[in-house]
Amino acid sequence: MNVNTERLKTAVVTASIAAWLVATAAGQLPENRFDNLLRRGRWQIPVPNWRFFGPNPGVKDNHLLYRDITDGRPGDWTEVEITRDRPWYALVWNARNRSPKALFDASQDTISRSVAFGPELRLVTLGSGYQLLSRYIQRHLPHAEGASHSQFMLMQSYLNAPGDRQINPVFVSVEFPLAEDATPDAAAFPLAA
């Protein structure tokens, strides 16, 4: 009798925790269809509301592209891979996420400044995000032989419908010098010193 009671208690506790975890997962879905179901009637299930990404989740992917200018002629755009495939242990330890996160944050900063300042390109170039992106492209990416300048573009893409991806250019930088001995213009990069 004692063994059966212990098994019954274990089964009840396990089933309760499993039901609570399923209800919690259902409560975190982007759609709100389960919210009223979980809070209806005499038996309300107390689930936390931890919807990730706040009330306005991100639905657009950012893309960073750059091209070199050789003899005054622009080359083809090349996409910079911002995010990489993550190993299975990245849920716990993801030390390699710092660089992609910095590029993503710099892209977001530049996009938000370009939206805020509109045609005032100089005000966008004063931002730390813009400066980080231009320096990263200047110093850490391969360039065409004989290229004197480079330029970057930020694009956003999102699913319009299943199988239909909409791509929109958001911002195009000014051309900046690539020569290693060239120092950035103080007017364009006042915070870089």
N, C-alpha and C positions, 0 to 999 in steps of 0.2 A: 504494500500500500504506500509506503514511504517513497519508493522508487518511482511509482506512477505519479505521485503528487509532484515530485521534483521535475519529471518530464513534462507534466502539464504546465507547471509554472514557466519552465524554459520555453515551451511552445508558445504560450500566451505572450511572454515578454518579447520573444523573437518576432512573432506576428505583429505585435503592436509597433515595434521599432521599424519593421519593414513597411507597414502601412503609413507610418508617420513620414518616413523617408520618401515614399512614393508621392504622398500628398505634398511634401515640401518641394519636390522636383516639379510636380504639376503646377504649384503656385509660382514657380520661377519662369514659366514659359512666357514668351513675349505676348502671346494673346492673353486676354483676360477672361477667357471663357470658363476657367476653373475657379476663379476667385469667388463668385457667388455660390457655387456648389460647395466649396469648402467652408463657407461662413453661413450656411443656411440651416435653419431648423434648430432643434434642441441640442443636437450633438455637433457643435462647431469644433472643427479641428484646428487647434492653435498652431499654425505654421508661420515661420518667419517670412517676411517679404524682402528678399535680397536680390531683386532683379538687377542683374549686372548691367552696366553701361547707362544707368539712370533712366529717366523718363523718355529720353530721346536717344535710342541706341544708334551706334554708327552703322550705316548701311552702305557706305562708299569705301572703296579701296583707293589708296593713294599710290601714285606711280611717279618715280623720279627718273627723268631722262636727261641726257646731256649730249652735246655735240661739240666738236672742235671746229675752229675757224682756221683755215690754212690759206694763205695768200688772199685773204679777204673773202673767201668762199666758204660757206658753211657746209659741213659734212652731214652724214646721216645721224639721226637720233639713235642713241643706245640707252636701253633701260638699265638702271642700277637696281640690283636685287636688294630690296630693303629687308624683307623677311626671308628667313631660311627655314628649311624643314627642321623640326625640332626632334631631338632624340626622346626616347620614352621617359627618361628620367628628368626631363625639363619641367615636369609638374612640381618637382621638389627643388631641383637645382638647375638654374639656367643662366649661368654666368656669361654666356655668349650673347645674351639678349641686350647688353648695354649699348653696343654700337647700333644695332637695328633700331632700338628704342630712341636713341639720340637722333638718328636720321628721320624717324617717324615724327618725333616731336618738333624737329626743325621744319619739316614739311608742313605740319599743322600750323606752326607759328607763322610761316611765310604765307600760307593760304589765308589765314585769318587777317593778317596785316594787309594783304592785297585786297581783300573784301572791304576792310575798314577804310583804307585810304584810296581805293579806286585808282584813278589815273596818276596819283602822286607817287610815281615809282621810286623817287628818292627816299621817301619815308619808309617804303618797304625795304630798301637796301640797307637802311640803318638798323634793321632788326637783327637780333642775335641768330635767329633761325636762318635767315638769308646768308649771313656771314659764315655760319657753320657749313651750310650746303656748298657755297662757292669755294671755301677753303678745302673741304673734303674732295671736291672735284679737282681742284688745282693740284693737290698734293698726293692723293691716294688712288686715283684711277688712271688707267692707261690712256695715253693720248696718241693721236696720229702724228707721224713723223712730219716735222716742219710746222706743226700747229703753233700759232702764236697766241690764240685766245680760245676761250671755251664759253659755253652758255648752258643753262639748264632750264628745264621745263617741268612743271608739276601738273599732273593730270589726275582726274578722279574717274573711277568707273563704278558702275552699279548695275544690278540686274533689273532691266525694264520689265521683262517677262521671262519665263523659263526659256533658257537658250538664247536670250537676246540681251547682250551686254552693251550698255550705253557708255561711251567714253567721251569725256569733255576735258579740253585743256583749261587749266585754271590760272596758271601764271607762267610767264616766260621772263627769265632774267635778262639783264644787260650782259653784253660780252665783257668778260674779265680776262686779264693777262695770265698766261701760263708760264712765262719765263721764270726760272728758279731765282734769278737774281733780281727780278722785278719785285718791288715792294708794293703792297696794295695802296691805292690812293687814299689818303687820310679822309677826304670828303666822303668817299664811298664806304670806308670801313673805320669809322672813328673809334669804335670800341675794341678794335683788334689789337691795339698796341699793348 
